[in-house]
Amino acid sequence: MAIEVKAFRSEQAQKYVDELADLRMRIFRDYPYLYDGSVEYEKTYLSRYFEAQDSVVFLVFNSSDAVIGATTCIPLREEIPEIQKPFREGGLNVDEYFYFGESLLEKTYRGKGFGRLFFQYREKEALRNPEIHYSCFCALNRPSEHPLKPDNYRSLEPFWRNLGYQPQSGMYTSMGWKDIDKEKETAKKLQFWVKKLR
């Protein structure tokens, strides 16, 4: 099975917007995100990567040249204000941080090392920028007793810690989306994780 990972910078990735939107809607529908999305919202959300000067989208292609995975990264200074806010409020320099967005992979390709590879690609990209000293991302933590939590669910926190990331006490942002079991959009609290790169 031939697998290839390609990097697309800024607007180069825009031609794959439909594939990215489809991946996000299907994969984030699962726990813990339980995301009930729309193509219209997805295209608006993804436009930040196409418009940013220094963003990168890594796409994973199978032997049929179909997109079966993706991961994104962008300088924090080019992210939306809601992502920058806890850093600015904490007196941190957003110019020193590289933000990692989603990591998406079709279920049949999981467990083959792509998760670690996604972080390696993005950290290498961050280090191409001499002003960057840290990488970061934010993650949703559902209550442990959530009714839609699968019995076989495994938290990614041990994996992130093993890669050198640490949760940042008091650093949160809020994002809203409609859960698959809800009628209306609700705000979600996401915590930031940070790793010192240099």
Order of alpha helices (4+ residues) and beta strands (2+ residues): beta-alpha-alpha-beta-beta-alpha-beta-alpha-beta-alpha-beta-beta
